[in-house]
Amino acid sequence: MPVAETAAPSPDDRLDLVFHALADRTRRALLLRLAEGEAMVTALAAPFDMSLPAVSKHLRVLERAGLVERTVEGRVHRCAFGPAPLGEVEQWLDQTRAFWEDRLAGLADYVESGADQQMRGEDER
């Protein structure tokens, strides 16, 4: 029986996966640790008050988001930080930031013009 190919996730789907992965403090802590260098799953799990399977579930969420790359050598599972998806997040944040900065600048101009008009009205009295 042929295996069905899965379609690559859309950019929006990839962002959803990354934001979901980053929404949990345990997963963020795992990423901070992996930013220092690759580590075995058992070493990653050590600081947490949870079972190894629970940590593995967190790592799978990070893997699905592309933030963690796992290699298996026999029974040893090593994880490394995969920062590429953060570039997509940064791009999205830049676009969103530009949008809101434009909106806020327009609001500031509007408020200032209203204050100027109000001050001119008071001067005429």
C-alpha positions as CSV (number, residue, x, y, z in Angstrom):
1,M,0.0,0.0,0.0
2,P,1.6,3.4,-1.0
3,V,2.3,5.9,1.7
4,A,0.4,9.2,1.2
5,E,2.6,12.2,0.9
6,T,1.8,15.0,3.2
7,A,1.7,18.5,1.8
8,A,4.3,20.9,3.1
9,P,2.7,23.3,5.7
10,S,1.8,26.7,4.5
11,P,3.7,29.7,5.9
12,D,0.7,30.5,8.2
13,D,0.7,26.9,9.4
14,R,4.4,27.0,10.1
15,L,3.9,30.2,12.1
16,D,1.1,28.5,14.1
17,L,3.4,25.6,14.9
18,V,6.2,27.9,16.1
19,F,4.0,30.1,18.2
20,H,2.3,27.1,19.7
21,A,5.7,25.6,20.5
22,L,6.9,28.9,22.1
23,A,3.7,29.3,24.1
24,D,4.9,26.9,26.8
25,R,7.6,27.9,29.4
26,T,9.0,24.3,29.5
27,R,9.6,24.3,25.8
28,R,11.1,27.8,25.9
29,A,13.5,26.6,28.6
30,L,14.4,23.6,26.5
31,L,15.2,25.9,23.6
32,L,17.4,28.1,25.8
33,R,19.3,25.1,26.9
34,L,19.7,23.9,23.3
35,A,20.9,27.3,22.2
36,E,24.0,26.5,24.3
37,G,24.7,23.4,22.3
38,E,23.2,20.0,21.5
39,A,22.2,17.7,24.3
40,M,20.9,14.2,25.0
41,V,17.2,14.0,25.9
42,T,18.1,12.6,29.3
43,A,20.3,15.6,30.0
44,L,17.6,18.0,28.8
45,A,15.0,16.3,31.1
46,A,17.2,16.4,34.2
47,P,16.3,20.0,35.4
48,F,12.5,19.4,35.1
49,D,10.2,17.9,37.6
50,M,8.5,15.7,35.0
51,S,8.9,12.3,33.4
52,L,11.2,11.6,30.5
53,P,8.1,10.8,28.3
54,A,6.6,14.2,29.2
55,V,9.8,16.0,28.2
56,S,9.9,13.9,25.0
57,K,6.3,15.2,24.2
58,H,7.6,18.7,24.6
59,L,10.5,18.0,22.3
60,R,8.2,16.5,19.7
61,V,6.2,19.8,19.6
62,L,9.4,21.6,19.1
63,E,10.5,19.2,16.4
64,R,7.2,19.6,14.5
65,A,7.8,23.4,14.6
66,G,11.3,22.8,13.2
67,L,12.9,24.4,16.3
68,V,14.6,21.1,17.4
69,E,16.4,18.5,15.3
70,R,16.8,15.1,16.8
71,T,19.4,12.5,15.8
72,V,19.2,8.9,17.1
73,E,22.3,6.7,17.5
74,G,21.2,3.4,18.9
75,R,19.3,4.2,22.1
76,V,20.8,7.7,22.4
77,H,18.7,10.6,21.3
78,R,20.5,13.9,20.8
79,C,18.7,17.2,20.2
80,A,20.0,20.4,18.6
81,F,18.5,23.8,18.2
82,G,17.1,24.5,14.7
83,P,16.7,28.3,14.6
84,A,15.5,28.6,11.0
85,P,11.8,29.0,11.9
86,L,12.6,32.0,14.0
87,G,13.5,33.8,10.9
88,E,9.9,33.4,9.6
89,V,8.7,34.7,13.0
90,E,11.0,37.7,12.9
91,Q,9.8,38.5,9.4
92,W,6.1,38.3,10.5
93,L,6.9,40.5,13.6
94,D,8.7,43.1,11.4
95,Q,5.6,43.3,9.1
96,T,3.3,43.5,12.1
97,R,5.5,46.1,13.8
98,A,5.6,48.3,10.6
99,F,1.8,48.2,10.4
100,W,1.3,49.3,14.0
101,E,4.0,51.9,13.9
102,D,2.3,53.4,10.8
103,R,-1.1,53.3,12.6
104,L,0.3,54.9,15.8
105,A,2.1,57.6,13.8
106,G,-1.2,58.4,12.1
107,L,-3.0,58.5,15.5
108,A,-0.3,60.8,16.9
109,D,-0.7,63.2,13.9
110,Y,-4.4,63.2,14.4
111,V,-4.2,63.9,18.1
112,E,-1.7,66.7,17.6
113,S,-3.7,68.3,14.8
114,G,-6.8,68.2,17.1
115,A,-4.8,69.8,19.9
116,D,-3.5,72.5,17.6
117,Q,-7.0,73.3,16.4
118,Q,-8.2,73.4,20.0
119,M,-5.4,75.7,21.0
120,R,-6.1,78.0,18.0
121,G,-9.8,78.2,19.1
122,E,-8.8,79.2,22.6
123,D,-6.5,81.9,21.3
124,E,-9.3,83.5,19.3
125,R,-11.4,83.9,22.4
